[in-house]
Amino acid sequence: MSYALDFSGRSQWSRALLPRAQAANAVARVHPRARRERTFVLIAHVDTAQTGLMWHSAFTGLWKKQARRTGKSPSPATLPLVAFALAAVGPGRIRTAARALLTLSLALTADVARNRAVPGANDNACAAAGLVDLVREFVRDPLERTEVIAVATGCEESGMGGAAAWLQRARAELDPATTLVLGLDQIGAGGPHVLTGEGPPLIARYRDEDVERAGLPTYHAAGWTDPILARFAGLTTLSIVGVEDGGFPNYHLPTDTPDRVDWGAVERCLSVARRIARDFDARDE
């Protein structure tokens, strides 16, 4: 359970034990035309991931195959979670096998730590650029009664640290009854999808009524996106991603370059974000 809480961002006690470096968020506000009654938060991370063996197509291909069948991508955290449980309560031989799985998981994680960062064109430069584009549009044509807060976060790939830091500072001003948080991640991968949940099954789910309002095909992501922390904080939250062939092409690989971004998909995702923002502004309730 402790591993699940840490991995999902609910309670990251391990941060105190790990090396630290400085990072920064960038925050912009666009005031509404009239009196502020609501808040629309846009989030996109600006950091990029490190590559490694665990992101090889031999592994991710299996995730995509299952996602094509079920709409849910299996999480890389599932294996360690099962191994932890078996190591604690399983019979002798099972415990030995579970420890071997945990050793493998640690080795794959260490491999990522020693590798270089990928270009990150899809994950997540195109969404960061889209965030700027949306802010420009809302400056030219503000929402009527909704303030827009755009947050470009750092450290998403290392445990959603930027989103956690921003939420800690901003939480007091965000009323759950009048706030909508929308995340954009990997929007150049393919058609717009709204996430129903993230990580291992049953660990982190978005509310069904919020997902239904997005009016998009659904997907369960293997990893984590920044908006899940807002969901844990009790805010109405959506996470929009682009999905192609059951997953994210070039995920955490050196091939995540601008020439492989589907720019039509980027524009479709941004159009969805515009529509969600203006629908939220016009909502009667």
N, C-alpha and C positions, 0 to 999 in steps of 0.2 A: 504493500500500500504506500509506503514511504517513497518508493521508486516511482510509482504512478503519479503521486502528488507532485514530486519534483519535476518529472519529465513533462507533465502537462502545464506547468507554470503555476499551479495552485499554491504550492509551498516549497520554494526552492532553497532549502536549507544548505544544499551543497555549494552554493555560490560563495559562502564564507570560507570554504576550504580550497577554492580554485584560484589560480592567478587572475589578476584583474588588469584592465586597461581602460583608458578614457574613451568615451564615445559621446555622441550628441544627437538630440532630436531637433528638427526644425518645425516650428508651429506657426500657422497663419490663421487669421480670423477675418471673416467677411460678414459685416453686420447686415441685418435685414433692412428692407425698405421702411417697415413700420416698427412698432415696439416688439422686442424679442419675446417670443412665447415658447419657442422650441429650440433645440440644438441638434444639428446634424454634424456628426463627426466622421471625417474621411481619414482612413489610415492606410499607408503603404510604406513598407520598409525599404531602406536605401542601402543596406549592407548586402553582401553576397556570401554564398556558402563556400566551404572548402570541399574539394572532391575526395574520392577514396574508393576503395574496392567495394564497399557496401552499396555504392551507387552504380555499379556495373550493370549492364543490361541483363546479365544472367539472373540478377536478383530482382531488378525493377520490372523485368519482363513478366515474372511470375505475379507481381502485384497487379500489373495492368491486365493480365489474363483474367484474374479473379474479378477485377473492377468492371471489365466488360460484361461479365455475367451477372454481377450483383449490384453494380453501382457503388460498391464500397471497396476502397483500397486497403489491404491489410497493413497494419502498422508495424514498422521495424521494432517497436517497443513490445510487441506481443510476445516475441520469443524470450526476452529477458524476464518479463513478468511471469510467464509460465515456469521458466527455469528457477526463479526465486521461490515460487510456491512449491515446486517439486523438491528443491534443495532443502526446504524447511520441513516438509511433512512426508516426503516420499520414502519408499523402502531404500535399503542400502545401495543397490545397483542404480536405481533411478536417481538417487542423490548424486552419485558419481557422474552420471550422464548430464544431470542438470548443471553441475559445477563446470563440466567441460563446455556446455553451451554458454554459460556466463563468461568463461575465459575467452571463447570465440567472440562474443559480443564486445568484450572489453578490447580485444585485439583489433576488431574492425573500427571501433571508436578511436583508438589510438592511431590507427592508420589515417583516418580522416584528419586528426589533429596535426599530423606531420606533413600533410599535403597542402598544395597551394590553393588559393581562392580561384574560383571560376569567373569568366567574364560577366555572367549574371545579366545578360540582355533581357531574358524573359523573367528570370527570378533574381532581381525584381525591378530592373531599370525601366522597363516599359510601363509598369504600374506607377513608379515614382514620377515619370514624365507625365503620365495620365493624370496624376494628382495635381500637378502644376497646371495642366490644361483645364481641368475642372475648376480650379480656383480662379483662373483668368475669366472663365465664363461666368462664374457667380459674381465676380467683381463688376463685369459689364452689365449683368442682368441679375441683381440680387434676388434672393427669395423674399417673399412678402413678410413673413413673421418668424423666420427660422434663421438663426445664426449658424454659419458654417465654420467649423474648426477643422483645419487640415493639419494632420500630424504625419510628418515624414520621420519614421523611427529608425534608429540604429539597433544593432544587436538582436535582430529577430532570429537570425540563424544560430545564435548562441544562447537560446532560451528566452526569447522575447523580452530581453532586458529593457529595450527602449520603451516599449509599450507599457511595461510594468512601472517604470519610473514616471512616465507621463500620467498614467492613471492615478498613481499615488498622489501626485500634485493636484490633479484636476478633479478628482473624485467628488470633492465637496460641492463643486458648482454644477455637477451633472445630475439632474433630477431624473430618476428612472422613468417617471411618468411622461416626460417631455423630451427625451433624448433618444436618438437613433444613431448607432455606430455602424459604419459600413467599411469593410476592409477590401482592398484590391490587391491580389497576389497572383503572379504568373498569368496575367490576362492576355498575353500573346501566345498562349499554348494552343488555344482552340476555342470552341463555342462557350459562351457564358454559362456557368453553373453556379448554383448556390449550395453552400455546404450544409449538410444536415448534422454533421458531427466531425470530430477530429480525433486522431490517435486510435488506440485500441477501442473495440466496441464497449459502449456503456460508460466510458470514462468522461467524455465531453460531448454533449449534444446541444444543438441550437433548438430553440422552442419551435414547435411545429407551426404555430400561428404566424410567427415571423417569417419562417421559410416559405410558407404558402403565399404570403404577400409579395414575395419577390417575383413570383410567376415565372420561374426558370426551372430547367432540368436540375435534378439534385445529384449530389456526389458526396461521399464520405472520404475525407482526406486521410492519408496515412500519417502525415506529420501534423504540424501545428501552424496556425497563422495568428498574427497579432490580435485580431478581434476576439479570439476565444477568452482572453483575459477580461475584456469588457463584459462578455457573457457571464463569466464567473462572478463579476462584480454586480450582477443583477440588472444590467442595462439591456435594452432591446438591441440586438446585434445581428448583423448579416455579414457573411464573408463570401465575396464573389471571386471565382477563379475561372481560368480557361482550361478546358479539358479536351484532349484529343486522343482517340483510340484507347480510352480507359485510364489515361494518366497525363503526365506532364512530359512532353518531349525534352530530351537533353537535360533532365533533372539533375542538378548538381554535377554537371559534367563540363569539361573544357569546351565542348561543342555548343554551349549556351551563348551563342554569338548573335549580333544583330541581323545577319542575313538569314537566320533561322526563325526569326520572330514572324508570326502571322499578324500583320498589321491590320488586316480586316477584322480579325478577332479582337484586337485591342480596341478598335473603334466600337465594335458591338458591345463590349464590356462597359466602355465609358458611356455609351448610350443608355445602358441599363442603369448605371449609377445616376445619370441625370434624371431619368424617369423616376427612380426611387426617391431621390431628393425632393423633386417637385410634387410627387404624390404625397409625401410626408408633410410638406409645407401646406398642402391644400386640404389635408384630412380634417374632417369636422370634429372628430372625437378628441 
